[in-house]
Amino acid sequence: MIKTFKYRLFPNKTQEANLENLFEATRYLYNCALEHRILCWKQWHKYVSYYEQASSVREIRGLDEEIAKINYSCYRYTLVRLDRAFRSFFRRVKNGETPGFPRFKSRERFRSVVFPAYGKGIKIKGKVLYVQNVGNIKIKLHRQTKGIIKTVAIKEHNGKFYACFSCGEVPELTLAPCRKEVGIDVGIKSFAVFSDGQVIDNPKYLKQSEAKLKELQQQHSKKRSKRSKKKFSSLHQKVSNQRKDFQHKLSRKIVNEFGYIYVEKLHPREMVKDNFRSINRFINDAAWGQFFSFLRYKAEWAGRTMAEVAPKNTTQMCSKCGKIVPKDLSVRVHDCPHCGLVMDRDLNAATNIFGLGHSLCLEQKTLLYLA
C-alpha cells in the first residue's frame, strides 16, 4: 500500500531564497523542454520523446549554473512530468475528448520540486530535512513515516512550505470484523443522514467566512497587491482545511463503527450544471466527492466494505411500500399516500440506500459463492 505523509517545513530567509531559486530553475527547465517539443513539431513535424531530451541532461547542466544546481534525479523527473502531460493529452484526444494542450507554467502554477529517489539530494536527519543546495531545513515531524520512503516533494502554498513523503509497503491497519450496516444520504441542509436515524449537521464553513471573503475580494479588486492576494488565499485555505478536518473525522468515525457502508454514486460536477448559483455554492462547499474519497480509502485500509448505489429515485421512492411519491426540494417530509408512512425525506432516502446497498452486497456474495 502507498501512503503520503505531509509535514510542515520552517526554512529561514536564506533557505527560502534557495528554495525559490530551485522552483524557478525547475520551472524554467520544464518550459524550455516544452518549447523544444513544440518547435520541433512545428518546424519538422518531429515528435521529441523523453529519452531524447533526457540524453542532453549532462550537456545542458554544463551550460547553465542554475540548472546545474538541480539534483540530477529531479532534473530527469521534471522531463518525466512533461512527458506524462503529453501522453495524457494524446490519450484524451484518441478517446474523443477535447483536452487542453500542455501549457507553459507561470510562477504561480509551478511551486514544487520532486526528488524521485529518497537519499539522493534529500534526507531526514533528526529534526531537520537536508535538501541539496538548500541546507538543513527545520521540519515538524508530528508523526512517524511508515513503510519505505520512495519519493519526496517540496511544495509551497500561501507562503508556507511542506514536504510530502510518498511511502510504499505501508502495512494495512485492518480493524476487527463488524457486521453493522448503514446507508448514508448526503445533502445540503444536513450534511449526512444515516439509515439508523443519526443526523450530521452541515457546518457550511464557506458560509461562515463568506462576508470576510467578500470584503477581501473587494479590497483585492480595488488595489491588486501580493499582500491582499495572500490574505484572500489564506482565508480560502482555512475554509478548505476546516472542511477536510471535518470530513476526515467523520469518515474515520463511520469506518470505525460500521462494517458495511452504502452511499449514492453521485457526480457533483454534473449536479452543478444548469442550476442556481446559490445551490451550486452549497454543493461545492459540501464537497461530497471529497468526503466519499476519504471514506473509500479509509474503508479499504480497515478492511470494511463500501458500496455505491444508483441514486435514481432514492428520494422519491417510499422506503416501506416502494411506490414513487414525487416531491421537490422544498418538501422536507416524505408522506406516502399509499401506505401512510410519514418520515423525514432524508431519512427515507438513507433507508432506500441501505436497502439497495444490502441487496447489492448480498448479490455479490451469492455470485462469489456460486463461482
LORONU-278129 format. One record per residue (C-alpha): residue number from 1; x, y, z. Coordinates in pm, 1 decimal. Example, Ala and Ser with C-alpha at 12.3 -4.5 7.8 and 13.67 -1.06 7.14 Angstrom:
! residues 2
+-----+----------+----------+----------+
!   n !       xx !       yy !       zz !
+-----+----------+----------+----------+
!   1 !   1230.0 !   -450.0 !    780.0 !
!   2 !   1367.0 !   -106.0 !    714.0 !
+-----+----------+----------+----------+
! end
This chain:
! residues 371
+-----+----------+----------+----------+
!   n !       xx !       yy !       zz !
+-----+----------+----------+----------+
!   1 !      0.0 !      0.0 !      0.0 !
!   2 !    120.5 !    350.9 !    -86.6 !
!   3 !     60.6 !    639.1 !    153.8 !
!   4 !    176.9 !   1002.0 !    160.8 !
!   5 !    290.0 !   1177.8 !    478.8 !
!   6 !    285.4 !   1557.0 !    474.5 !
!   7 !    493.9 !   1774.7 !    709.6 !
!   8 !    539.4 !   2148.4 !    756.4 !
!   9 !    880.8 !   2299.7 !    683.5 !
!  10 !   1021.5 !   2609.6 !    855.1 !
!  11 !   1305.6 !   2744.9 !    637.1 !
!  12 !   1494.5 !   3061.7 !    728.8 !
!  13 !   1521.4 !   3357.7 !    489.0 !
!  14 !   1829.1 !   3223.3 !    312.1 !
!  15 !   1674.9 !   2877.8 !    271.5 !
!  16 !   1351.1 !   3031.6 !    139.9 !
!  17 !   1550.6 !   3216.1 !   -125.4 !
!  18 !   1733.1 !   2893.2 !   -218.6 !
!  19 !   1402.5 !   2705.8 !   -245.0 !
!  20 !   1263.4 !   2984.0 !   -465.1 !
!  21 !   1567.7 !   2950.9 !   -692.0 !
!  22 !   1516.8 !   2573.7 !   -702.4 !
!  23 !   1149.5 !   2613.9 !   -801.0 !
!  24 !   1238.4 !   2871.8 !  -1066.9 !
!  25 !   1518.5 !   2662.6 !  -1218.2 !
!  26 !   1287.9 !   2358.9 !  -1235.7 !
!  27 !   1008.6 !   2566.5 !  -1390.1 !
!  28 !   1250.0 !   2715.1 !  -1644.5 !
!  29 !   1365.6 !   2365.7 !  -1740.5 !
!  30 !   1003.9 !   2247.2 !  -1781.3 !
!  31 !    914.1 !   2543.2 !  -2004.2 !
!  32 !   1230.4 !   2504.0 !  -2214.3 !
!  33 !   1160.3 !   2134.2 !  -2267.6 !
!  34 !    801.4 !   2216.4 !  -2366.9 !
!  35 !    917.3 !   2483.3 !  -2613.9 !
!  36 !   1167.9 !   2235.1 !  -2759.8 !
!  37 !    890.1 !   1984.6 !  -2830.4 !
!  38 !    661.8 !   2249.9 !  -2981.6 !
!  39 !    929.8 !   2393.9 !  -3210.4 !
!  40 !   1043.2 !   2052.4 !  -3334.5 !
!  41 !    686.5 !   1962.4 !  -3424.4 !
!  42 !    606.7 !   2296.9 !  -3591.5 !
!  43 !    933.5 !   2311.8 !  -3787.3 !
!  44 !    993.4 !   1948.7 !  -3883.3 !
!  45 !    684.2 !   1757.0 !  -3761.5 !
!  46 !    915.8 !   1559.3 !  -3538.4 !
!  47 !    795.5 !   1417.3 !  -3207.3 !
!  48 !   1055.4 !   1454.8 !  -2931.4 !
!  49 !   1048.4 !   1177.5 !  -2671.8 !
!  50 !   1151.1 !   1186.6 !  -2309.4 !
!  51 !   1461.3 !    978.0 !  -2380.7 !
!  52 !   1584.8 !   1224.6 !  -2642.3 !
!  53 !   1550.7 !   1516.2 !  -2402.2 !
!  54 !   1697.8 !   1323.1 !  -2109.3 !
!  55 !   2007.7 !   1234.7 !  -2313.2 !
!  56 !   2104.6 !   1604.2 !  -2324.2 !
!  57 !   2093.4 !   1642.6 !  -1945.0 !
!  58 !   2467.6 !   1648.4 !  -1882.0 !
!  59 !   2537.2 !   1891.0 !  -2165.8 !
!  60 !   2273.9 !   2142.4 !  -2050.9 !
!  61 !   2387.6 !   2120.4 !  -1687.9 !
!  62 !   2732.3 !   2224.4 !  -1804.4 !
!  63 !   2593.3 !   2534.0 !  -1979.0 !
!  64 !   2361.3 !   2672.6 !  -1708.3 !
!  65 !   2474.7 !   2723.7 !  -1347.1 !
!  66 !   2121.3 !   2745.6 !  -1205.4 !
!  67 !   2009.1 !   2424.9 !  -1374.2 !
!  68 !   2332.3 !   2259.1 !  -1262.1 !
!  69 !   2221.0 !   2319.2 !   -901.9 !
!  70 !   1915.4 !   2099.8 !   -955.5 !
!  71 !   1958.2 !   1746.3 !   -829.6 !
!  72 !   2017.9 !   1513.6 !  -1127.0 !
!  73 !   1719.1 !   1290.5 !  -1048.3 !
!  74 !   1494.5 !   1599.6 !  -1002.2 !
!  75 !   1608.1 !   1720.4 !  -1342.4 !
!  76 !   1503.0 !   1396.9 !  -1509.7 !
!  77 !   1176.4 !   1377.7 !  -1314.9 !
!  78 !   1080.7 !   1722.8 !  -1449.4 !
!  79 !   1114.5 !   1581.6 !  -1800.8 !
!  80 !    906.4 !   1279.7 !  -1696.3 !
!  81 !    639.1 !   1518.3 !  -1568.3 !
!  82 !    625.5 !   1691.3 !  -1908.3 !
!  83 !    617.8 !   1357.3 !  -2090.9 !
!  84 !    320.8 !   1245.6 !  -1879.4 !
!  85 !    136.2 !   1566.3 !  -1970.1 !
!  86 !    182.4 !   1490.4 !  -2341.5 !
!  87 !     85.3 !   1125.3 !  -2303.7 !
!  88 !   -233.0 !   1224.9 !  -2118.9 !
!  89 !   -309.8 !   1482.7 !  -2389.0 !
!  90 !   -277.3 !   1232.0 !  -2674.9 !
!  91 !   -471.7 !    966.3 !  -2483.6 !
!  92 !   -765.2 !   1203.8 !  -2433.6 !
!  93 !   -757.6 !   1310.2 !  -2798.9 !
!  94 !   -764.6 !    943.8 !  -2900.3 !
!  95 !  -1066.3 !    886.0 !  -2674.3 !
!  96 !  -1257.2 !   1168.3 !  -2846.1 !
!  97 !  -1222.0 !   1419.9 !  -2563.4 !
!  98 !  -1119.8 !   1786.3 !  -2601.0 !
!  99 !   -824.1 !   1828.1 !  -2362.3 !
! 100 !   -612.9 !   2139.6 !  -2324.3 !
! 101 !   -266.6 !   2131.2 !  -2479.2 !
! 102 !     21.9 !   2120.9 !  -2225.7 !
! 103 !     97.2 !   2483.2 !  -2145.4 !
! 104 !    386.1 !   2685.9 !  -2015.2 !
! 105 !    394.9 !   2716.5 !  -1637.5 !
! 106 !    381.4 !   3056.6 !  -1471.4 !
! 107 !    545.5 !   3131.1 !  -1138.6 !
! 108 !    215.4 !   3078.6 !   -952.4 !
! 109 !    145.4 !   2743.4 !  -1120.5 !
! 110 !    478.7 !   2575.5 !  -1055.4 !
! 111 !    557.6 !   2579.6 !   -684.4 !
! 112 !    707.0 !   2237.7 !   -625.8 !
! 113 !   1005.2 !   2015.3 !   -690.3 !
! 114 !   1013.3 !   1635.3 !   -666.4 !
! 115 !   1304.7 !   1419.1 !   -554.2 !
! 116 !   1221.5 !   1075.7 !   -705.4 !
! 117 !   1486.8 !    888.3 !   -505.1 !
! 118 !   1498.5 !    933.7 !   -127.6 !
! 119 !   1853.2 !    965.4 !     -0.2 !
! 120 !   1980.0 !   1127.5 !   -321.0 !
! 121 !   1978.8 !   1500.3 !   -254.0 !
! 122 !   1723.8 !   1483.4 !     27.6 !
! 123 !   1712.2 !   1305.2 !    364.5 !
! 124 !   1572.7 !   1339.5 !    717.1 !
! 125 !   1845.4 !   1399.9 !    974.5 !
! 126 !   1693.1 !   1406.2 !   1321.7 !
! 127 !   1466.5 !   1712.9 !   1338.4 !
! 128 !   1582.7 !   1865.8 !   1010.2 !
! 129 !   1542.7 !   1780.1 !    642.6 !
! 130 !   1857.5 !   1803.2 !    433.0 !
! 131 !   1791.2 !   1937.0 !     81.7 !
! 132 !   2073.9 !   1957.8 !   -168.8 !
! 133 !   2190.5 !   2318.0 !   -236.7 !
! 134 !   1941.3 !   2446.5 !     22.4 !
! 135 !   2067.4 !   2313.9 !    355.5 !
! 136 !   1916.9 !   2163.0 !    669.1 !
! 137 !   1557.5 !   2283.3 !    699.5 !
! 138 !   1364.8 !   2256.1 !   1024.8 !
! 139 !   1075.5 !   2010.3 !    985.0 !
! 140 !    783.2 !   1937.2 !   1216.4 !
! 141 !    758.8 !   1557.9 !   1230.1 !
! 142 !    423.2 !   1533.8 !   1407.0 !
! 143 !    403.1 !   1162.8 !   1320.1 !
! 144 !    642.8 !    894.8 !   1202.4 !
! 145 !    652.3 !    780.8 !    841.6 !
! 146 !    566.8 !    416.0 !    775.9 !
! 147 !    688.2 !    175.7 !    512.9 !
! 148 !    970.0 !    266.6 !    273.7 !
! 149 !   1010.2 !    627.6 !    156.6 !
! 150 !   1007.3 !    630.8 !   -223.9 !
! 151 !    982.4 !    996.3 !   -331.9 !
! 152 !    977.5 !   1337.5 !   -163.2 !
! 153 !    806.7 !   1651.3 !   -294.1 !
! 154 !    883.2 !   2000.6 !   -162.4 !
! 155 !    585.6 !   2233.5 !   -210.3 !
! 156 !    496.0 !   2593.3 !   -131.5 !
! 157 !    141.1 !   2719.1 !    -78.7 !
! 158 !     38.5 !   3061.6 !     50.3 !
! 159 !    389.7 !   3131.3 !    174.4 !
! 160 !    414.6 !   2803.0 !    367.1 !
! 161 !    645.9 !   2517.2 !    273.5 !
! 162 !    568.1 !   2146.5 !    301.3 !
! 163 !    746.5 !   1815.7 !    247.0 !
! 164 !    537.3 !   1524.8 !    115.7 !
! 165 !    687.4 !   1175.7 !    159.8 !
! 166 !    537.4 !    907.9 !    -61.5 !
! 167 !    589.7 !    572.6 !    111.7 !
! 168 !    543.8 !    223.1 !    -24.3 !
! 169 !    478.7 !   -107.9 !    151.1 !
! 170 !    279.8 !     65.5 !    427.4 !
! 171 !    114.0 !   -204.6 !    642.8 !
! 172 !   -266.3 !   -212.1 !    646.1 !
! 173 !   -440.8 !   -137.9 !    975.4 !
! 174 !   -727.2 !   -383.3 !    944.5 !
! 175 !   -998.5 !   -343.6 !   1209.4 !
! 176 !  -1184.1 !   -624.3 !   1379.1 !
! 177 !  -1469.9 !   -768.2 !   1165.0 !
! 178 !  -1802.4 !   -584.3 !   1203.7 !
! 179 !  -2143.4 !   -680.9 !   1063.7 !
! 180 !  -2314.5 !   -346.3 !   1125.9 !
! 181 !  -2456.9 !   -186.8 !    810.5 !
! 182 !  -2556.1 !    171.2 !    732.4 !
! 183 !  -2699.3 !    368.0 !    441.8 !
! 184 !  -2587.6 !    730.5 !    416.5 !
! 185 !  -2772.1 !   1009.0 !    235.2 !
! 186 !  -2575.0 !   1332.8 !    189.8 !
! 187 !  -2737.4 !   1670.9 !    142.7 !
! 188 !  -2717.4 !   2045.7 !    192.5 !
! 189 !  -2945.7 !   2105.8 !    491.9 !
! 190 !  -2792.5 !   1812.3 !    682.9 !
! 191 !  -2451.4 !   1700.5 !    564.9 !
! 192 !  -2540.2 !   1333.4 !    618.7 !
! 193 !  -2835.1 !   1132.6 !    745.4 !
! 194 !  -2781.2 !    768.9 !    845.3 !
! 195 !  -3038.0 !    495.3 !    797.0 !
! 196 !  -3030.6 !    432.0 !   1173.2 !
! 197 !  -3154.2 !    787.2 !   1238.3 !
! 198 !  -2827.1 !    971.4 !   1308.4 !
! 199 !  -2814.5 !   1323.6 !   1163.0 !
! 200 !  -2485.0 !   1505.3 !   1093.5 !
! 201 !  -2529.9 !   1882.4 !   1066.5 !
! 202 !  -2371.9 !   2066.0 !    774.9 !
! 203 !  -2107.5 !   2306.2 !    915.9 !
! 204 !  -2114.7 !   2524.7 !    599.1 !
! 205 !  -1765.6 !   2664.0 !    653.6 !
! 206 !  -1776.4 !   2870.8 !    334.5 !
! 207 !  -2092.7 !   3047.6 !    450.2 !
! 208 !  -1929.2 !   3124.3 !    788.1 !
! 209 !  -1642.7 !   3307.4 !    613.1 !
! 210 !  -1847.8 !   3444.3 !    322.2 !
! 211 !  -1868.9 !   3803.7 !    449.8 !
! 212 !  -1493.6 !   3821.6 !    518.9 !
! 213 !  -1413.5 !   3663.9 !    181.8 !
! 214 !  -1634.4 !   3917.6 !      3.8 !
! 215 !  -1460.2 !   4202.1 !    186.2 !
! 216 !  -1112.2 !   4074.4 !     96.8 !
! 217 !  -1218.7 !   4015.8 !   -263.6 !
! 218 !  -1338.3 !   4376.0 !   -292.6 !
! 219 !  -1012.9 !   4504.8 !   -142.3 !
! 220 !   -806.5 !   4298.8 !   -384.6 !
! 221 !  -1019.4 !   4411.3 !   -681.8 !
! 222 !   -971.8 !   4780.0 !   -594.6 !
! 223 !   -598.5 !   4756.5 !   -533.7 !
! 224 !   -426.6 !   4441.6 !   -650.1 !
! 225 !   -124.1 !   4353.7 !   -440.9 !
! 226 !     58.9 !   4046.2 !   -315.8 !
! 227 !    -47.0 !   4129.0 !     39.5 !
! 228 !   -422.4 !   4138.8 !    -35.8 !
! 229 !   -395.6 !   3828.7 !   -253.2 !
! 230 !   -217.5 !   3640.3 !     26.5 !
! 231 !   -490.6 !   3732.1 !    278.5 !
! 232 !   -761.7 !   3621.2 !     38.6 !
! 233 !   -584.4 !   3293.9 !    -45.7 !
! 234 !   -510.3 !   3223.0 !    321.8 !
! 235 !   -877.0 !   3252.9 !    417.4 !
! 236 !   -977.0 !   3018.7 !    134.0 !
! 237 !   -711.1 !   2776.3 !    255.7 !
! 238 !   -850.8 !   2797.9 !    609.4 !
! 239 !  -1200.6 !   2708.6 !    482.3 !
! 240 !  -1055.1 !   2416.0 !    287.7 !
! 241 !   -863.8 !   2292.0 !    594.1 !
! 242 !  -1175.0 !   2316.7 !    812.3 !
! 243 !  -1373.5 !   2115.0 !    559.2 !
! 244 !  -1104.9 !   1846.1 !    529.9 !
! 245 !  -1068.8 !   1818.9 !    907.9 !
! 246 !  -1446.2 !   1772.6 !    949.6 !
! 247 !  -1469.5 !   1511.2 !    673.0 !
! 248 !  -1161.5 !   1318.7 !    789.4 !
! 249 !  -1300.6 !   1288.8 !   1142.8 !
! 250 !  -1649.8 !   1193.2 !   1023.8 !
! 251 !  -1522.4 !    931.6 !    776.2 !
! 252 !  -1299.0 !    780.8 !   1045.7 !
! 253 !  -1595.1 !    759.2 !   1285.4 !
! 254 !  -1811.2 !    586.0 !   1023.2 !
! 255 !  -1540.9 !    332.2 !    930.7 !
! 256 !  -1474.2 !    251.0 !   1296.4 !
! 257 !  -1844.6 !    197.9 !   1369.3 !
! 258 !  -1975.9 !     13.7 !   1061.5 !
! 259 !  -1855.8 !   -285.1 !    860.7 !
! 260 !  -2076.3 !   -223.7 !    554.8 !
! 261 !  -2125.1 !    131.7 !    427.8 !
! 262 !  -2368.2 !    219.9 !    148.5 !
! 263 !  -2373.1 !    557.9 !    -30.0 !
! 264 !  -2508.1 !    704.5 !   -352.9 !
! 265 !  -2288.8 !    717.3 !   -663.3 !
! 266 !  -2305.2 !   1092.9 !   -713.3 !
! 267 !  -2138.5 !   1313.2 !   -975.1 !
! 268 !  -2113.1 !   1660.3 !   -810.8 !
! 269 !  -1965.0 !   1820.1 !  -1124.4 !
! 270 !  -2270.2 !   1718.8 !  -1323.8 !
! 271 !  -2504.4 !   1833.1 !  -1047.4 !
! 272 !  -2386.2 !   2196.3 !  -1064.5 !
! 273 !  -2470.9 !   2230.6 !  -1434.0 !
! 274 !  -2783.1 !   2431.5 !  -1525.1 !
! 275 !  -2853.7 !   2504.7 !  -1160.3 !
! 276 !  -2899.8 !   2808.9 !   -936.2 !
! 277 !  -2570.2 !   2971.1 !   -834.6 !
! 278 !  -2670.8 !   2970.8 !   -467.7 !
! 279 !  -2737.6 !   2594.8 !   -475.0 !
! 280 !  -2414.0 !   2531.9 !   -665.5 !
! 281 !  -2221.9 !   2721.0 !   -396.7 !
! 282 !  -2365.1 !   2497.8 !   -124.4 !
! 283 !  -2296.4 !   2181.3 !   -329.4 !
! 284 !  -1932.8 !   2283.0 !   -379.9 !
! 285 !  -1898.7 !   2375.8 !    -11.5 !
! 286 !  -2031.9 !   2034.2 !     95.9 !
! 287 !  -1765.6 !   1860.8 !   -121.0 !
! 288 !  -1940.0 !   1522.8 !   -124.9 !
! 289 !  -1687.8 !   1382.2 !   -374.0 !
! 290 !  -1400.6 !   1455.9 !   -138.3 !
! 291 !  -1590.8 !   1301.9 !    153.6 !
! 292 !  -1661.9 !    980.6 !    -39.3 !
! 293 !  -1294.7 !    965.6 !   -139.9 !
! 294 !  -1188.2 !    985.6 !    227.3 !
! 295 !  -1449.3 !    727.2 !    322.1 !
! 296 !  -1343.3 !    491.3 !     41.2 !
! 297 !   -972.1 !    476.1 !    117.4 !
! 298 !  -1026.5 !    452.0 !    494.1 !
! 299 !  -1270.0 !    164.4 !    435.9 !
! 300 !  -1015.7 !    -15.9 !    215.9 !
! 301 !   -738.7 !     24.0 !    474.4 !
! 302 !   -961.8 !   -100.7 !    754.4 !
! 303 !  -1097.7 !   -398.7 !    562.8 !
! 304 !  -1450.2 !   -256.7 !    550.7 !
! 305 !  -1694.8 !   -281.2 !    259.0 !
! 306 !  -1817.2 !     36.0 !     88.2 !
! 307 !  -2076.2 !      7.5 !   -189.3 !
! 308 !  -2209.9 !    281.2 !   -417.7 !
! 309 !  -2570.2 !    250.1 !   -539.3 !
! 310 !  -2756.4 !    425.6 !   -819.5 !
! 311 !  -2913.2 !    748.7 !   -688.8 !
! 312 !  -3221.7 !    723.3 !   -911.6 !
! 313 !  -3546.6 !    761.5 !   -710.0 !
! 314 !  -3381.0 !    714.7 !   -370.3 !
! 315 !  -3556.6 !   1032.4 !   -253.4 !
! 316 !  -3885.3 !    984.4 !   -441.1 !
! 317 !  -3942.1 !    616.3 !   -359.9 !
! 318 !  -4118.4 !    513.6 !    -40.3 !
! 319 !  -3890.0 !    301.3 !    174.7 !
! 320 !  -4186.1 !     99.0 !    303.8 !
! 321 !  -4406.3 !     15.8 !      3.2 !
! 322 !  -4171.1 !    104.0 !   -283.6 !
! 323 !  -4416.1 !    340.6 !   -455.8 !
! 324 !  -4291.8 !    663.7 !   -616.4 !
! 325 !  -4400.7 !    977.1 !   -428.4 !
! 326 !  -4288.8 !   1286.3 !   -629.2 !
! 327 !  -4157.2 !   1579.6 !   -425.7 !
! 328 !  -3941.6 !   1883.8 !   -499.5 !
! 329 !  -3657.7 !   2027.0 !   -287.0 !
! 330 !  -3892.1 !   2243.5 !    -77.5 !
! 331 !  -4079.1 !   1936.1 !     55.3 !
! 332 !  -3879.9 !   1815.0 !    356.2 !
! 333 !  -4119.0 !   1540.2 !    474.3 !
! 334 !  -4196.2 !   1213.0 !    297.1 !
! 335 !  -4571.4 !   1147.3 !    323.3 !
! 336 !  -4674.3 !    834.9 !    133.6 !
! 337 !  -5043.7 !    832.7 !     29.3 !
! 338 !  -5024.5 !    459.1 !    -47.5 !
! 339 !  -4906.2 !    310.5 !    283.3 !
! 340 !  -4930.1 !    612.5 !    515.5 !
! 341 !  -4557.9 !    628.0 !    600.2 !
! 342 !  -4453.0 !    972.5 !    726.3 !
! 343 !  -4085.6 !   1049.9 !    790.7 !
! 344 !  -3809.3 !   1293.9 !    709.7 !
! 345 !  -3726.5 !   1283.8 !    336.6 !
! 346 !  -3352.1 !   1241.9 !    400.1 !
! 347 !  -3409.9 !    952.9 !    640.2 !
! 348 !  -3637.9 !    792.3 !    380.4 !
! 349 !  -3359.7 !    828.8 !    119.8 !
! 350 !  -3099.3 !    683.3 !    358.5 !
! 351 !  -3327.4 !    385.6 !    423.0 !
! 352 !  -3364.6 !    327.5 !     48.1 !
! 353 !  -2986.5 !    349.6 !      4.2 !
! 354 !  -2946.0 !     95.0 !    283.3 !
! 355 !  -3185.0 !   -146.6 !    109.1 !
! 356 !  -3016.0 !   -109.3 !   -230.5 !
! 357 !  -2668.4 !   -147.7 !    -82.4 !
! 358 !  -2764.8 !   -450.8 !    123.2 !
! 359 !  -2916.4 !   -618.6 !   -185.3 !
! 360 !  -2607.5 !   -535.8 !   -392.8 !
! 361 !  -2366.9 !   -686.2 !   -137.4 !
! 362 !  -2590.9 !   -993.4 !    -94.7 !
! 363 !  -2594.9 !  -1044.0 !   -470.8 !
! 364 !  -2214.7 !  -1014.9 !   -492.0 !
! 365 !  -2171.5 !  -1265.6 !   -206.8 !
! 366 !  -2406.3 !  -1509.5 !   -383.8 !
! 367 !  -2211.7 !  -1481.2 !   -710.1 !
! 368 !  -1881.9 !  -1542.5 !   -527.0 !
! 369 !  -2031.2 !  -1845.5 !   -352.4 !
! 370 !  -2159.7 !  -1991.9 !   -680.1 !
! 371 !  -1824.4 !  -1928.8 !   -851.1 !
+-----+----------+----------+----------+
! end
